[in-house]
Amino acid sequence: MLDIEQIIIKELNKLPFNMNYLNCNVGDYEAVDRSVKTIIKEHNNIDILINNAGIQIESKFSDYDYDKWQKIMITNFFGTCNCIHNISKYMKNGSTILNIISIHSKIPRANKY
């Protein structure tokens, strides 16, 4: 386990409510499905989904090759869809889905385009 994961788990355990942390490649539909089933097995439902996974590539958009573009789309777009699709069937009325977007939607990176 990475040091940052240990730090996150330690901090999550301090919260006054029950929260799970799973390391998962959100771009892999089957991995998301397995993670969701692990949570459901332990808790029976999911109250909140926070979509926060995202990657960026430090180069001009015009310099992206197809593989880089695919990697971004698989994580940033399909990863969000994979999570929502797998988790929404276990959410009850009053549950929440929170999608966090990049700061670059408000503050563009210099020399990006």
Stockholm file with secondary structure:
# STOCKHOLM 1.0

chainA/1-113         MLDIEQIIIKELNKLPFNMNYLNCNVGDYEAVDRSVKTIIKEHNNIDILINNAGIQIESKFSDYDYDKWQKIMITNFFGTCNCIHNISKYMKNGSTILNIISIHSKIPRANKY
#=GR chainA/1-113 SS CCHHHHHHHHHHTTSSSCCCCCCCCTTCHHHHHHHHHHHHHHHSSCSEEEECCCCCCSSCGGGCCHHHHHHHIIIIIIHHHHHHHHHHTTCCTTCEEEECCCGGGTSCCTTCC
#=GC SS_cons         CCHHHHHHHHHHTTSSSCCCCCCCCTTCHHHHHHHHHHHHHHHSSCSEEEECCCCCCSSCGGGCCHHHHHHHIIIIIIHHHHHHHHHHTTCCTTCEEEECCCGGGTSCCTTCC
//
